[in-house]
Amino acid sequence: MEAIFLAGGFGTRLKPLTYTRAKPLLPILNKPMILYLIDSLPSEVDRVILAVNYKKEQIEKCFSKYDCGREIIINEEPEPLGTGGAVKFAEKYLGDRFFVLNSDIISSINLQDMIRFHERNKATATISLWPVDNVSEFGVAEVGEDGRITGFVEKPKPEDAPSNLINAGAYLLESEVLDYIETGRLVSMEKEIFPQIISNTGRFYGYKFEGYWIDIGRIKSYLYVNQFLLKEKGLDKIIGEDSNVKGDIVNSILGRNVNVGRNTVIKSSVIFDNVSIDDNVTIENSVIGENCRIKENVYINNAVIGDNETIMDGYEIIDTTIWTQPIPEGYPKKQIGNVIGE
Ligand code: GTP
């Protein structure tokens, strides 16, 4: 069976890291996020389709170096087609039943169990559901006793919410769903297709799961997911190959070929590949992009430093983003869409 990963977004909320890389390639515990997700697919999935657009070449390059043990198809949309349009555009690669997955959600969902749930219900579509406290920020599902979804209520007041369950971004669909999607235009699966499946088939189900669900939309959640998974593995740090560390690394991840000087402390942060950090530096709750140079006596807290930046001696960088290079051509000025939580 197939799994399509929606991997074509610009990831504007993660700029400047996404000025220079496709969001699915952001490292999670030093491994591109998309590889992390592919490795957690159930064995039933033998073909993976990546619905791509922005920085497709980088994604191709990543897969030319890794063997995931599954067939990988990189399907480039001529333009972003949205969650429904991207699936329709991959129709020729799809069989009778397939997963549609966001490539920026890390969760404890058991997709094998979701297949069994879908089969038991003879569902046309099953979507994953996750409980939240803050219902008023999301589309909340109306779910019957038997797990059948009858609709969604957008951003309800807590007292009006039909449940506390939101669309968690993993879909298991029968191929008949493709008939509802028009070819060649921007289509939202959530807004345009799901309501039709609910009203026409009545076989639209919600699969609840527990554990964790982290939507890596923003820098804060990107840092959080790395720390969360580090803890899950019982580790305090990960230091990549060819790195040379003289200072203290706490609750942090360092990429390959990272040099850390004496009396330097790195805490709750992610440092990408080929970064050089001099003596007497403190970095906390921050992300440092590839090929950066951080000179002596610098203090960085709650900041993001884009790739290839140099921070000069003695600077204090607090609650800010550093990007001094031209913004890549074609990069949107603001967020285009928001699939989850719409
Ligand atoms: P922001 O700009 O920060 O909102 O990020 P984003 O562009 O990734 O959008 P969002 O987080 O809403 O997207 C959720 C998932 O859908 C991500 O995995 C995106 O890569 C993917 N995605 C969003 N729009 C499209 C699209 O038009 N085509 C494809 N193939 N994937 C998309």
Residues whose N, C-alpha, C, O or C-beta is under 5 A from the ligand:
A	BS01	GTP	L6 A7 G8 G9 F10 G11 T12 R13 L14 A51 V52 P80 L81 G82 A86 N102 S103 D104 G217 Q335 I336 G337 N338 V339 I340
